[in-house]
């Protein structure tokens, strides 16, 4: 679909969501049950037993998709209003694929403490909170400080992205004959997604990871590192190498981009080991396009675009992941749960090939296997 067609569609729809009642108000009897006086007994029940709110109200399967508009797709800090179309799209995906209600909450503050406070205030209505498109490093603080809210709070750009990257790499390794835990991996981009990818790969057993930000390779020798990048430095670059992205990619097996368009050159690809795996996940435009990557010698390629085959995008994960958290009453997602979700996704492709190694987003098995993978 061209940008013009997408704009035309949005103008026609005037918003992609609507509020729909589950029961029609056709008689006074029904009205008296769903509103006064009948609703009073429900209020008393919840007041007496607070947990019953999950069984008696919209809280049972409703997700708040919360953003401050500070890191929307690859478009940057576009603000609350401009973030609404993306959040609406997320909500549609929740509903269509997992049967979960979701509503966009786009905040006009980008102050972490105010965001945290706002989420705490609105949390009684929701079964889970999906943090979305919030820039690093504040996204880490916000997610961490909300882990005791009593409902799951997950920054989708971090956790769901890491899960689908791991799932893709498991099968890409089968295609190329590369053992993931022994492969040399370069990760370009150390924002929310890059940081989560690195941490999950490390938990999975990968120890040959090199992280690169806009200033070059991250290492303990750098004096300009923020607190969260110092944490990355402890997990990566065991050889303590210095240099640019090109240096990091030399003789590596896997290159993961969660940065910005056009960063991966032909020379970078040609410097990698045989049968290189490249995930160029910047949205809406990848670090290198599929045709350019294949021409340069990439053996297994994926982008984050929905119009590309083998889409590596958090949209494949978050419907099933949130459904599982809600269904099994899990308030905190662990690294092992994320690995379980990733391996369940990869298992759907019995005989992966370079042209088909990750399930399609429309695969009806996807949500089910992810949901079941979180079961205790």
N, C-alpha and C positions, 0 to 999 in steps of 0.2 A: 504494500500500500504506500502510495506517495504521501509526502507531508501535506499536500493540498487536500487529498482525499480525507486524511485524518482530521484536518481542521474543519472540513465541510461536515463530516459526521458529527463532530462535537457541537457544531453550531445547530445542527438539526436536533440532536438529543437534548441540548441544554442541561447537561448533567447526566451521568451514566447510572445514577442510583435513584431509587424512590423508596418511600416508606409504605409498606403494604400490611394491612391487618390480616391476621390469621382467621378471623371470624367476622362475618358480615353483620352489621347492626340492622337487622331486618325487623326485629320485634322489640317491644318494651321489656319482655322477659329477658332477652339476651342482653339488652342494655343494662338492666338492673343487676345482672350477674357480673358483667365485666367492669362495670362502674358502680356508683353508689345505688343501692345500699350493699349489694352482694360483696363488693371488693373489700369491705371492712373486715370480713373474716380472714381474708388473705393477709391484710396488714397486721392483724393481731397475731397470726401464725408466725409471720416473719419476725415480728417484734419479740415473740416468745422464744423462737428458735431461729437464730440468724442464718444458719446454713441452709435453711429451707428456701432461701431466696433463689438458690440455684435451680430448684425444682418448680418454682412457682412464677418465675419472671423471665424476661428476656436475657437476664444475666447467664442463663444456662449455656448459651452457645453464641455469645456476641463478643466480638473483638474490637478494641479501639485501635485504629491505625493512626499513630501519633507522630507528627513531624513538626520541625520548626523551619523547614524549607531551606536549611543551610547547606545541603549536599544532595541536590536532586539529580538523579541519573548522573550523566557526565556534564551537566549544565551548571553546576556550582550552586552558589547561594542566591537562589531566585526568590526567596521569601515565601510567606504563607499562602497567599492567593495563587501564585503560579504553581505551587506544589499540589493544589487540589486535584487536577486531572490525573496525576500519577497515583495519588492516594485512592481516588475513586476506582482506578483500574485495579489496584490491589484488592479493594473490597469486592469487586466483581469476581475476581479469581477465587477469593475465599468462599464466596457463595456458590459459584458454579462448580467448583471442583471438590469442595469439602462440606458444602451445606451449612457453612457457618455464616451468621450475620456479621457484618463488619461496617464500621462507619469511620469516615475520615475526620480526624481532629487536627486541624492545621493551626498552629499557634503563632501569635504575633510577637512572641518573645523568643530570644535565642540565649537567654540566661539560663544556665544549667539548673540552678537552684529553683528558679521559678517554674521551669519545665517539670522538675521532680515534684514540686508542690502541687502543680496543676493536675498531674497524673494521679497523685494520691487523692486529691479531692474528687476526681471523677470516677475513680476505680470501683465504687460500689455497683455501678451499672454493668460492668464488664466481667467476662470470664477470663480474659487475657488481654495483655497490652502488647501490641506490635509496634516497637519503635522503628521508625523508617526515615531514611534520608536525613540523618542528623550527623553533622561533620565530626571528625576526630579532632582533638582528643575528648571533647565533652561527651560524646556518645558513650565512651567507656565508663565515665563517672556516673552518668544518668542510669545506665543499665545496672551497674553495680549497686547503687544506692537504693534501687527499687526491688531488690531480690527478696526482701522480707515483706512484700506487700500482701501476701496471702493468695495471690494469683500469679501465673507465669508472666514474666516481663522479658521479652526477647527482642534484641536489636537484629532485625531480619537481615540487614545488609552485612552484618558480621556472621551470625551463626548459620543461617540458611545458605549463604554464599559458600561458606567453608564446607558445609555438608555436600553440596552438589559438586564442588571442585574435587573433593576427596572421592566421591562416587565416580566421577569422570576419570580421574587418574587411575583408580583401581582397574577399570576396564581398558583404558588406554595402555596401561602397562602390559595387560594380557595381549593386546594387539601387537605391540612392539617387542615383546619378550623382555621388557625391562622390569626388574623387581623394584617396586616403588620405594621401599625402605632403604635401598642401596643406590638409588638414583641421585644424581646431582640436580638440584632444583634451584632455579632463580625466580624470585618473586619481585615483580616490579610494581611498586605502589605499596605504601605502608599506612594507609588510612584505615578505616573501619574494616573493610573487606580483607585487605592484605594482611592486617594484623591477625584477624580471626583465622584466615587460611593457614598462616604460619604456625599458629598455636595448635590448631587441630592436626596438621601434618606432623608436627613435633610429637604430639600425644600419640599419634598413630605409629610412630617409630622412625620417622624420617629425621636424619641427623646431618644431612649434607645440603643444608638450605642456605642460600645467600639472599639477603633482602636488600633492595635498592630503593632509595627515595629520590627526590628531585636533586639532591646534592651528591648522590653517588652511593656506593656500598656502605651499609650500616655496619659499624664495628665498635668495639669498646674503646678504641683509640680516638673516636670522634668526641669533641668537646661540646658539640651543639645539640646533643640528643635530649629530647624531652623524656619525661619519666617513662612513658609507655614505649618509646623507642629504645631506651636503655634495657627494658625487659626483652624486646626483640633481639637486641645485641647479645643477650645471654643465651638465646636459643639458636642463633645463626652464626654463620661465618666462622666456623671452628678453625679455619686455616688463617684467619686474621688478614685476609687480603684487602687491598685498597684499590680504588679505581672507580670507573664508571659502570653503567649498565653493560656496555660492551665487554668489559673485563669480567663481570659477573657471569655472563652468558657463555664465555669461552669454555668449551668442553663440558657443557652441562647437557643433561638429558631432557629436562623439562623447563619450559619457560611459561610463567603465569603472569599475565598482565591484568592489573586492577588499577589502572592509572588513567592515561589519556590517549587519544587517537594518534596514530602515526609514529609511535616511539620505536617500533621494532623494524629495523632495516634488513635488507637482504644480506648484508655483511654479518649482522648479528646472527641471523639464522644459519648461515653457512659456517659459522664458527662453532656451532653446537655439535654434539656427538651424532653418530648415525641414528637414523629414524627419530629425529627430534619431535617432541610433543610440545605443541604451543596452544595455550588457552589465552586468547586475546579478548578479555572480558569487559573492556571499557565500553560504556553505553552512552549515547546511541551509536557511536563510531568506535570500532576496535583499534587496538594498537597496530594491527596489520590486518588487511582484508584477506579473505580466504584465497582469492586468486593469486594475490601477491605472495602469500605464505607458501602455497603449494608450488608455485614457480621457483621460490627460493630453496625448496627442498624439505619443507615440513611434511612429516609422515602422517601425524595425527593432529588435526586442527579443530578448534571449537571457538565460537564467539558467544556473547551473551544475547545476541539478537534473536527475536522470535521468528524472523524470516530466514534464519539459517538453520541447516541441519545440525544435529548434535548440539542443541542449545544448552549452554551451561549457564543457568540463570536461577536465582533463588526462587523464582516462581514455581519451579518444579518441586520445591521442598516445603515452603511455608504453609500451604493448605493442610497437608498431611501432618506436618510437625505440630502445628497448633491444635489440630483436631486430636492428636494423640495426647498432648499435654492436658487438654481440657477433659477428654474422655476418661483418662486414667488418673485425674486429679493430681497432676504433677505440678508443683509450684516452681521448681528450679530444674533447668535442663543441664545435665552433666555432660562432660566430654565423651564419656562412654555412650551416652544416649545418641550423641551426634554421630559417633562412629557406627553405631547400630543402624541409624537411619541411612547413612551413606552406603553401608554394605548391603542393606536391603534394596536400595535403589539399583546398585550395580548388578545385583543378582537377577534382576528382571531381564537382562540381556544375556542369554545363555551362551551365545557364540558371538562375542563382539568383533566388529570389523572397524577399519578406520572410517568407514562411511556410516556406521551405526553402532555406537558404543554407549549411548545414554538413552533412556526411555524418552519418548515424546511426551510433551506436557499433557496431551490429550489421552494418554494411556490410562485407562480406567483402573488399572491395578496400582497405580503409583501412590495415590493417597492411602489406600488400604494397607500396603506393605509398610509405609512409613509410620502410619498410626499404630499398627501391630508391633513394629520394632521397638516402640517405647513402652510396651506393656511390661509391667514388673513380673 
